Amino acid sequence: MYCVCKEHVELAIDKFVDEYEDAPDLVNLGETSFSAWEKPKHCQWCDGPAEILIV
């Protein structure tokens, strides 16, 4: 699972496919909320806002 900014979506997808050998699902964190999980404020690879969840 990766939480990334829009700039790093392609990198996260590549890493996900390399690790799991399957296509990920992309979730827009601006349109979705989870009751038992709070989204990170920043991208895993930069200080940009976490906007996309790759699972």
PDB file of N, CA, C and O in Angstrom, chain B, residues numbered from 101:
ATOM      1  N   MET B 101       0.845  -1.164   0.000  1.00  0.00           N
ATOM      2  CA  MET B 101       0.000   0.000   0.000  1.00  0.00           C
ATOM      3  C   MET B 101       0.896   1.234   0.000  1.00  0.00           C
ATOM      4  O   MET B 101       1.861   1.324   0.760  1.00  0.00           O
ATOM      5  N   TYR B 102       0.558   2.172  -0.860  1.00  0.00           N
ATOM      6  CA  TYR B 102       1.308   3.417  -0.951  1.00  0.00           C
ATOM      7  C   TYR B 102       0.331   4.588  -0.923  1.00  0.00           C
ATOM      8  O   TYR B 102      -0.727   4.533  -1.550  1.00  0.00           O
ATOM      9  N   CYS B 103       0.685   5.637  -0.204  1.00  0.00           N
ATOM     10  CA  CYS B 103      -0.076   6.886  -0.212  1.00  0.00           C
ATOM     11  C   CYS B 103       0.833   7.928  -0.833  1.00  0.00           C
ATOM     12  O   CYS B 103       1.881   8.264  -0.281  1.00  0.00           O
ATOM     13  N   VAL B 104       0.423   8.438  -1.991  1.00  0.00           N
ATOM     14  CA  VAL B 104       1.324   9.293  -2.755  1.00  0.00           C
ATOM     15  C   VAL B 104       0.619  10.529  -3.304  1.00  0.00           C
ATOM     16  O   VAL B 104      -0.610  10.597  -3.351  1.00  0.00           O
ATOM     17  N   CYS B 105       1.425  11.502  -3.716  1.00  0.00           N
ATOM     18  CA  CYS B 105       0.914  12.669  -4.426  1.00  0.00           C
ATOM     19  C   CYS B 105       0.713  12.277  -5.891  1.00  0.00           C
ATOM     20  O   CYS B 105       1.123  11.195  -6.312  1.00  0.00           O
ATOM     21  N   LYS B 106       0.093  13.146  -6.646  1.00  0.00           N
ATOM     22  CA  LYS B 106      -0.163  12.837  -8.057  1.00  0.00           C
ATOM     23  C   LYS B 106       1.127  12.671  -8.849  1.00  0.00           C
ATOM     24  O   LYS B 106       1.165  11.921  -9.825  1.00  0.00           O
ATOM     25  N   GLU B 107       2.168  13.356  -8.441  1.00  0.00           N
ATOM     26  CA  GLU B 107       3.459  13.276  -9.137  1.00  0.00           C
ATOM     27  C   GLU B 107       4.090  11.895  -9.024  1.00  0.00           C
ATOM     28  O   GLU B 107       4.811  11.479  -9.931  1.00  0.00           O
ATOM     29  N   HIS B 108       3.840  11.177  -7.940  1.00  0.00           N
ATOM     30  CA  HIS B 108       4.487   9.889  -7.703  1.00  0.00           C
ATOM     31  C   HIS B 108       3.580   8.683  -7.941  1.00  0.00           C
ATOM     32  O   HIS B 108       3.930   7.569  -7.548  1.00  0.00           O
ATOM     33  N   VAL B 109       2.430   8.880  -8.571  1.00  0.00           N
ATOM     34  CA  VAL B 109       1.510   7.764  -8.834  1.00  0.00           C
ATOM     35  C   VAL B 109       2.166   6.695  -9.703  1.00  0.00           C
ATOM     36  O   VAL B 109       2.067   5.508  -9.393  1.00  0.00           O
ATOM     37  N   GLU B 110       2.829   7.091 -10.773  1.00  0.00           N
ATOM     38  CA  GLU B 110       3.456   6.115 -11.670  1.00  0.00           C
ATOM     39  C   GLU B 110       4.526   5.300 -10.955  1.00  0.00           C
ATOM     40  O   GLU B 110       4.620   4.089 -11.158  1.00  0.00           O
ATOM     41  N   LEU B 111       5.327   5.945 -10.125  1.00  0.00           N
ATOM     42  CA  LEU B 111       6.360   5.248  -9.358  1.00  0.00           C
ATOM     43  C   LEU B 111       5.720   4.230  -8.415  1.00  0.00           C
ATOM     44  O   LEU B 111       6.192   3.098  -8.315  1.00  0.00           O
ATOM     45  N   ALA B 112       4.650   4.624  -7.725  1.00  0.00           N
ATOM     46  CA  ALA B 112       3.969   3.722  -6.795  1.00  0.00           C
ATOM     47  C   ALA B 112       3.355   2.531  -7.531  1.00  0.00           C
ATOM     48  O   ALA B 112       3.424   1.400  -7.048  1.00  0.00           O
ATOM     49  N   ILE B 113       2.758   2.779  -8.693  1.00  0.00           N
ATOM     50  CA  ILE B 113       2.182   1.681  -9.480  1.00  0.00           C
ATOM     51  C   ILE B 113       3.279   0.708  -9.903  1.00  0.00           C
ATOM     52  O   ILE B 113       3.108  -0.505  -9.783  1.00  0.00           O
ATOM     53  N   ASP B 114       4.399   1.225 -10.394  1.00  0.00           N
ATOM     54  CA  ASP B 114       5.517   0.366 -10.793  1.00  0.00           C
ATOM     55  C   ASP B 114       6.016  -0.478  -9.626  1.00  0.00           C
ATOM     56  O   ASP B 114       6.242  -1.678  -9.783  1.00  0.00           O
ATOM     57  N   LYS B 115       6.188   0.131  -8.468  1.00  0.00           N
ATOM     58  CA  LYS B 115       6.664  -0.604  -7.295  1.00  0.00           C
ATOM     59  C   LYS B 115       5.648  -1.660  -6.867  1.00  0.00           C
ATOM     60  O   LYS B 115       6.029  -2.771  -6.499  1.00  0.00           O
ATOM     61  N   PHE B 116       4.363  -1.323  -6.912  1.00  0.00           N
ATOM     62  CA  PHE B 116       3.317  -2.276  -6.547  1.00  0.00           C
ATOM     63  C   PHE B 116       3.341  -3.479  -7.483  1.00  0.00           C
ATOM     64  O   PHE B 116       3.302  -4.622  -7.028  1.00  0.00           O
ATOM     65  N   VAL B 117       3.405  -3.227  -8.779  1.00  0.00           N
ATOM     66  CA  VAL B 117       3.423  -4.318  -9.761  1.00  0.00           C
ATOM     67  C   VAL B 117       4.674  -5.176  -9.590  1.00  0.00           C
ATOM     68  O   VAL B 117       4.594  -6.401  -9.678  1.00  0.00           O
ATOM     69  N   ASP B 118       5.823  -4.555  -9.348  1.00  0.00           N
ATOM     70  CA  ASP B 118       7.049  -5.321  -9.119  1.00  0.00           C
ATOM     71  C   ASP B 118       6.919  -6.222  -7.895  1.00  0.00           C
ATOM     72  O   ASP B 118       7.378  -7.364  -7.909  1.00  0.00           O
ATOM     73  N   GLU B 119       6.299  -5.713  -6.843  1.00  0.00           N
ATOM     74  CA  GLU B 119       6.201  -6.460  -5.593  1.00  0.00           C
ATOM     75  C   GLU B 119       5.119  -7.535  -5.628  1.00  0.00           C
ATOM     76  O   GLU B 119       5.348  -8.656  -5.176  1.00  0.00           O
ATOM     77  N   TYR B 120       3.937  -7.204  -6.162  1.00  0.00           N
ATOM     78  CA  TYR B 120       2.800  -8.125  -6.088  1.00  0.00           C
ATOM     79  C   TYR B 120       2.450  -8.807  -7.413  1.00  0.00           C
ATOM     80  O   TYR B 120       1.608  -9.705  -7.444  1.00  0.00           O
ATOM     81  N   GLU B 121       3.085  -8.388  -8.495  1.00  0.00           N
ATOM     82  CA  GLU B 121       2.842  -8.946  -9.832  1.00  0.00           C
ATOM     83  C   GLU B 121       1.361  -8.914 -10.194  1.00  0.00           C
ATOM     84  O   GLU B 121       0.838  -9.854 -10.793  1.00  0.00           O
ATOM     85  N   ASP B 122       0.700  -7.835  -9.831  1.00  0.00           N
ATOM     86  CA  ASP B 122      -0.720  -7.641 -10.117  1.00  0.00           C
ATOM     87  C   ASP B 122      -0.970  -6.140 -10.218  1.00  0.00           C
ATOM     88  O   ASP B 122      -0.222  -5.335  -9.663  1.00  0.00           O
ATOM     89  N   ALA B 123      -2.013  -5.782 -10.919  1.00  0.00           N
ATOM     90  CA  ALA B 123      -2.362  -4.368 -11.057  1.00  0.00           C
ATOM     91  C   ALA B 123      -3.024  -3.870  -9.773  1.00  0.00           C
ATOM     92  O   ALA B 123      -3.863  -4.569  -9.205  1.00  0.00           O
ATOM     93  N   PRO B 124      -2.661  -2.675  -9.308  1.00  0.00           N
ATOM     94  CA  PRO B 124      -3.254  -2.154  -8.082  1.00  0.00           C
ATOM     95  C   PRO B 124      -4.586  -1.455  -8.334  1.00  0.00           C
ATOM     96  O   PRO B 124      -4.944  -1.149  -9.472  1.00  0.00           O
ATOM     97  N   ASP B 125      -5.302  -1.214  -7.253  1.00  0.00           N
ATOM     98  CA  ASP B 125      -6.464  -0.337  -7.281  1.00  0.00           C
ATOM     99  C   ASP B 125      -5.999   1.037  -6.827  1.00  0.00           C
ATOM    100  O   ASP B 125      -5.156   1.150  -5.937  1.00  0.00           O
ATOM    101  N   LEU B 126      -6.546   2.075  -7.436  1.00  0.00           N
ATOM    102  CA  LEU B 126      -6.215   3.440  -7.064  1.00  0.00           C
ATOM    103  C   LEU B 126      -7.442   4.073  -6.426  1.00  0.00           C
ATOM    104  O   LEU B 126      -8.543   4.008  -6.972  1.00  0.00           O
ATOM    105  N   VAL B 127      -7.242   4.683  -5.266  1.00  0.00           N
ATOM    106  CA  VAL B 127      -8.335   5.311  -4.524  1.00  0.00           C
ATOM    107  C   VAL B 127      -7.992   6.775  -4.334  1.00  0.00           C
ATOM    108  O   VAL B 127      -6.922   7.109  -3.826  1.00  0.00           O
ATOM    109  N   ASN B 128      -8.902   7.647  -4.742  1.00  0.00           N
ATOM    110  CA  ASN B 128      -8.720   9.080  -4.552  1.00  0.00           C
ATOM    111  C   ASN B 128      -9.033   9.398  -3.093  1.00  0.00           C
ATOM    112  O   ASN B 128     -10.172   9.243  -2.654  1.00  0.00           O
ATOM    113  N   LEU B 129      -8.032   9.838  -2.346  1.00  0.00           N
ATOM    114  CA  LEU B 129      -8.210  10.100  -0.921  1.00  0.00           C
ATOM    115  C   LEU B 129      -9.028  11.359  -0.652  1.00  0.00           C
ATOM    116  O   LEU B 129      -9.492  11.564   0.469  1.00  0.00           O
ATOM    117  N   GLY B 130      -9.208  12.197  -1.657  1.00  0.00           N
ATOM    118  CA  GLY B 130     -10.047  13.374  -1.495  1.00  0.00           C
ATOM    119  C   GLY B 130     -11.525  13.045  -1.545  1.00  0.00           C
ATOM    120  O   GLY B 130     -12.350  13.825  -1.069  1.00  0.00           O
ATOM    121  N   GLU B 131     -11.870  11.900  -2.115  1.00  0.00           N
ATOM    122  CA  GLU B 131     -13.269  11.514  -2.275  1.00  0.00           C
ATOM    123  C   GLU B 131     -13.673  10.350  -1.378  1.00  0.00           C
ATOM    124  O   GLU B 131     -14.844   9.971  -1.349  1.00  0.00           O
ATOM    125  N   THR B 132     -12.716   9.774  -0.643  1.00  0.00           N
ATOM    126  CA  THR B 132     -12.967   8.575   0.145  1.00  0.00           C
ATOM    127  C   THR B 132     -12.460   8.768   1.561  1.00  0.00           C
ATOM    128  O   THR B 132     -11.428   9.405   1.774  1.00  0.00           O
ATOM    129  N   SER B 133     -13.173   8.227   2.518  1.00  0.00           N
ATOM    130  CA  SER B 133     -12.684   8.232   3.892  1.00  0.00           C
ATOM    131  C   SER B 133     -12.891   6.842   4.484  1.00  0.00           C
ATOM    132  O   SER B 133     -13.777   6.098   4.061  1.00  0.00           O
ATOM    133  N   PHE B 134     -12.073   6.509   5.455  1.00  0.00           N
ATOM    134  CA  PHE B 134     -12.138   5.214   6.113  1.00  0.00           C
ATOM    135  C   PHE B 134     -12.344   5.445   7.607  1.00  0.00           C
ATOM    136  O   PHE B 134     -11.691   6.306   8.197  1.00  0.00           O
ATOM    137  N   SER B 135     -13.228   4.699   8.208  1.00  0.00           N
ATOM    138  CA  SER B 135     -13.543   4.925   9.621  1.00  0.00           C
ATOM    139  C   SER B 135     -12.408   4.501  10.558  1.00  0.00           C
ATOM    140  O   SER B 135     -12.223   5.107  11.613  1.00  0.00           O
ATOM    141  N   ALA B 136     -11.660   3.485  10.190  1.00  0.00           N
ATOM    142  CA  ALA B 136     -10.622   2.957  11.085  1.00  0.00           C
ATOM    143  C   ALA B 136      -9.211   3.301  10.630  1.00  0.00           C
ATOM    144  O   ALA B 136      -8.247   2.706  11.110  1.00  0.00           O
ATOM    145  N   TRP B 137      -9.076   4.253   9.709  1.00  0.00           N
ATOM    146  CA  TRP B 137      -7.755   4.593   9.182  1.00  0.00           C
ATOM    147  C   TRP B 137      -7.725   6.069   8.809  1.00  0.00           C
ATOM    148  O   TRP B 137      -8.630   6.569   8.142  1.00  0.00           O
ATOM    149  N   GLU B 138      -6.695   6.747   9.239  1.00  0.00           N
ATOM    150  CA  GLU B 138      -6.538   8.158   8.895  1.00  0.00           C
ATOM    151  C   GLU B 138      -5.427   8.287   7.861  1.00  0.00           C
ATOM    152  O   GLU B 138      -4.325   7.772   8.052  1.00  0.00           O
ATOM    153  N   LYS B 139      -5.723   8.973   6.773  1.00  0.00           N
ATOM    154  CA  LYS B 139      -4.727   9.098   5.703  1.00  0.00           C
ATOM    155  C   LYS B 139      -3.537   9.926   6.163  1.00  0.00           C
ATOM    156  O   LYS B 139      -3.690  10.848   6.964  1.00  0.00           O
ATOM    157  N   PRO B 140      -2.352   9.600   5.659  1.00  0.00           N
ATOM    158  CA  PRO B 140      -1.186  10.417   5.973  1.00  0.00           C
ATOM    159  C   PRO B 140      -1.321  11.788   5.334  1.00  0.00           C
ATOM    160  O   PRO B 140      -2.029  11.954   4.341  1.00  0.00           O
ATOM    161  N   LYS B 141      -0.652  12.750   5.899  1.00  0.00           N
ATOM    162  CA  LYS B 141      -0.723  14.118   5.370  1.00  0.00           C
ATOM    163  C   LYS B 141       0.182  14.297   4.154  1.00  0.00           C
ATOM    164  O   LYS B 141      -0.088  15.134   3.293  1.00  0.00           O
ATOM    165  N   HIS B 142       1.262  13.508   4.085  1.00  0.00           N
ATOM    166  CA  HIS B 142       2.256  13.701   3.031  1.00  0.00           C
ATOM    167  C   HIS B 142       2.505  12.417   2.237  1.00  0.00           C
ATOM    168  O   HIS B 142       2.328  11.303   2.731  1.00  0.00           O
ATOM    169  N   CYS B 143       2.919  12.620   1.001  1.00  0.00           N
ATOM    170  CA  CYS B 143       3.347  11.548   0.106  1.00  0.00           C
ATOM    171  C   CYS B 143       4.498  10.772   0.748  1.00  0.00           C
ATOM    172  O   CYS B 143       5.292  11.336   1.501  1.00  0.00           O
ATOM    173  N   GLN B 144       4.578   9.485   0.445  1.00  0.00           N
ATOM    174  CA  GLN B 144       5.661   8.668   0.977  1.00  0.00           C
ATOM    175  C   GLN B 144       7.031   9.064   0.441  1.00  0.00           C
ATOM    176  O   GLN B 144       8.048   8.750   1.059  1.00  0.00           O
ATOM    177  N   TRP B 145       7.071   9.747  -0.696  1.00  0.00           N
ATOM    178  CA  TRP B 145       8.360  10.070  -1.314  1.00  0.00           C
ATOM    179  C   TRP B 145       8.681  11.558  -1.364  1.00  0.00           C
ATOM    180  O   TRP B 145       9.767  11.930  -1.808  1.00  0.00           O
ATOM    181  N   CYS B 146       7.774  12.413  -0.925  1.00  0.00           N
ATOM    182  CA  CYS B 146       8.063  13.848  -0.921  1.00  0.00           C
ATOM    183  C   CYS B 146       7.157  14.533   0.101  1.00  0.00           C
ATOM    184  O   CYS B 146       6.400  13.869   0.809  1.00  0.00           O
ATOM    185  N   ASP B 147       7.236  15.835   0.174  1.00  0.00           N
ATOM    186  CA  ASP B 147       6.423  16.598   1.117  1.00  0.00           C
ATOM    187  C   ASP B 147       5.074  17.013   0.538  1.00  0.00           C
ATOM    188  O   ASP B 147       4.320  17.745   1.179  1.00  0.00           O
ATOM    189  N   GLY B 148       4.771  16.549  -0.669  1.00  0.00           N
ATOM    190  CA  GLY B 148       3.491  16.862  -1.285  1.00  0.00           C
ATOM    191  C   GLY B 148       2.341  16.173  -0.548  1.00  0.00           C
ATOM    192  O   GLY B 148       2.569  15.222   0.200  1.00  0.00           O
ATOM    193  N   PRO B 149       1.124  16.639  -0.749  1.00  0.00           N
ATOM    194  CA  PRO B 149      -0.014  16.024  -0.070  1.00  0.00           C
ATOM    195  C   PRO B 149      -0.306  14.628  -0.599  1.00  0.00           C
ATOM    196  O   PRO B 149      -0.225  14.376  -1.801  1.00  0.00           O
ATOM    197  N   ALA B 150      -0.645  13.728   0.311  1.00  0.00           N
ATOM    198  CA  ALA B 150      -1.045  12.370  -0.080  1.00  0.00           C
ATOM    199  C   ALA B 150      -2.441  12.451  -0.670  1.00  0.00           C
ATOM    200  O   ALA B 150      -3.399  12.773   0.034  1.00  0.00           O
ATOM    201  N   GLU B 151      -2.563  12.156  -1.975  1.00  0.00           N
ATOM    202  CA  GLU B 151      -3.835  12.299  -2.661  1.00  0.00           C
ATOM    203  C   GLU B 151      -4.380  10.973  -3.200  1.00  0.00           C
ATOM    204  O   GLU B 151      -5.587  10.831  -3.397  1.00  0.00           O
ATOM    205  N   ILE B 152      -3.495  10.009  -3.436  1.00  0.00           N
ATOM    206  CA  ILE B 152      -3.896   8.736  -4.047  1.00  0.00           C
ATOM    207  C   ILE B 152      -3.400   7.581  -3.184  1.00  0.00           C
ATOM    208  O   ILE B 152      -2.243   7.561  -2.763  1.00  0.00           O
ATOM    209  N   LEU B 153      -4.283   6.625  -2.924  1.00  0.00           N
ATOM    210  CA  LEU B 153      -3.935   5.402  -2.217  1.00  0.00           C
ATOM    211  C   LEU B 153      -3.803   4.304  -3.254  1.00  0.00           C
ATOM    212  O   LEU B 153      -4.722   4.071  -4.039  1.00  0.00           O
ATOM    213  N   ILE B 154      -2.662   3.627  -3.260  1.00  0.00           N
ATOM    214  CA  ILE B 154      -2.397   2.526  -4.191  1.00  0.00           C
ATOM    215  C   ILE B 154      -2.474   1.233  -3.384  1.00  0.00           C
ATOM    216  O   ILE B 154      -1.651   1.002  -2.498  1.00  0.00           O
ATOM    217  N   VAL B 155      -3.467   0.384  -3.693  1.00  0.00           N
ATOM    218  CA  VAL B 155      -3.634  -0.893  -2.967  1.00  0.00           C
ATOM    219  C   VAL B 155      -3.881  -2.031  -3.923  1.00  0.00           C
ATOM    220  O   VAL B 155      -4.044  -3.174  -3.494  1.00  0.00           O
TER     221      VAL B 155
END
